[in-house]
Amino acid sequence: MLGPRDFEGRWQITREITDRQAGQSGRLAGVATLTQQGVDRLLYAETGTLTLGDGAPMVATRRYQWHFRSDSVEVTFEDGAPFHSFAPAGYVTGTEHLCGEDTYRVRYDFIPWPRWRSVWIVTGPRKDYTSITEFIR
């Protein structure tokens, strides 16, 4: 199983977004940096350029806390509110996250390590999209 030191550092990221509700696609290119924030904790900070459909490119950022447990990583939003958890090994499904009536489902692929991928499928009355992010050192 992968631990904090495996993830720590800078990752190049690309994200492909297919928004079925809006009938458009998007792309993000940027960097994710995971920085030690104490024992078994990393700060995930992402910044990149996001283009949706024919729109102008814009800066996009995200920040999460990763808390490593004996068999999983608990991911929280920057304010500490729970987001989801996953086992950092192999090809795994993370826990679901409900945001209002929308459901976020994630699957991680760590098999080609040190490359890895997350696939989010988000469905509900307000959202219907798939987001695939590739992480490369």
N, C-alpha and C positions, 0 to 999 in steps of 0.2 A: 504494500500500500504506500502511496506517495505521501510525503509529509511537507511541512512548511518550507524547509530548505529546498525541496525540489521545485516549488512554485516561485520562491522568492526571486525577484529581479524583474527585468524588462522583457516584454513579449510584444512582437509585432502582431497586430490583429487586422483581420479583414472580416467584414460582416455582410452577408447578403440577406436582404429582407424581401419577402414576398407578402404584400398586403392584399389579401383577397377582398376585403371590405372596400378599400379605396381603389382597387383595380390598378395598383401600381407596384413598382419594385423600388428598392433602395440599396445603397451601398455605403459602408463605412470603412475607412482606412485610418489606422491610428496605432496607438501604443497603450498597452496595459502594464502597469507597474505594480508589483506586489511587494510591500515593504513591511518588515518586521515591526510589530506594535506591542511586543511583550511575548511571554512564553506561549507558544502555540497559537499566536494570533498574527494575521497579516491584514494590512490595509490594501484593498484592491482599488486602484485609481486608474480610470480609463479616460483617454481623450482622443478625439479623432475628428475627421471631416466626414460629415454625413450628407448624402445627396438622396433626396426622395423624388422619384419620378423625374419630371423636367424642372424641378425646383432648383433654386440656387444652393450651392454648397453651404453648410453651416457647421459650426463647432458643436460637438456633442461630448458630454462628460457624464461619468457615472462613478460612484464611490460606494464600496461595500466593506464590511468587516468579515473576515473569514476566521472562524474559531475552530481549530483542529481538536477533535475528540479522538478517543481510541479507535473508533471505526468509521468516523464520518467527519465531514466539514459542515458546520452550521454557518450559513451566510445570513447576515443581518444587513439591513439598510444602515446608512451612516449614523442615523439617530438611535440605532440599537433595536428597532422594530424587526421581528423575524421575517425572513424572506423564504428561504428553502434550505434543504440540506442534501448532501450527496456523499457517497463513498468514493474516495479518490483512487480508484483502481479499475482497470478494464473498461468495459462498455456498460454503463450503469444509468439507471433512471433515478433522478432526484425526486424529492417530495414536491407535491403540487403546492402552488400558492394561489390563494383567492384574493382578488382585488375587486371589491364590489361583487358584481355578477360575472366578471371575467375570470377565467382560469388559466394559469400559467403552468405549463408542463415542460420539463427539461430532461434531456438525455445527454450525458457526457461520454466522450470516447477518448480514453487515455491509452489505448492499445498502441498507437504509433509514437509513443513518447520518445523524444521530448516535444513532439507536436501533439496538440490535442484540440478538441472541438466541443462546442456546446450547441445543441439544437433546441430552441425554444419554440413551442407551438402554443399560441395564445388564442383562445376562443371565448366568445360570449356575445352579449348583445351590443357591446361597443367596439369589440376588437375581433379580428380574424386574420392572424398573420403567422408566418414562420420566419424565424431569425436564426441563421447559421453563422457561428463565429469560429474562425480558425485562429489558433494561437501558435506562433512560431518564434523560436529564439533567434 
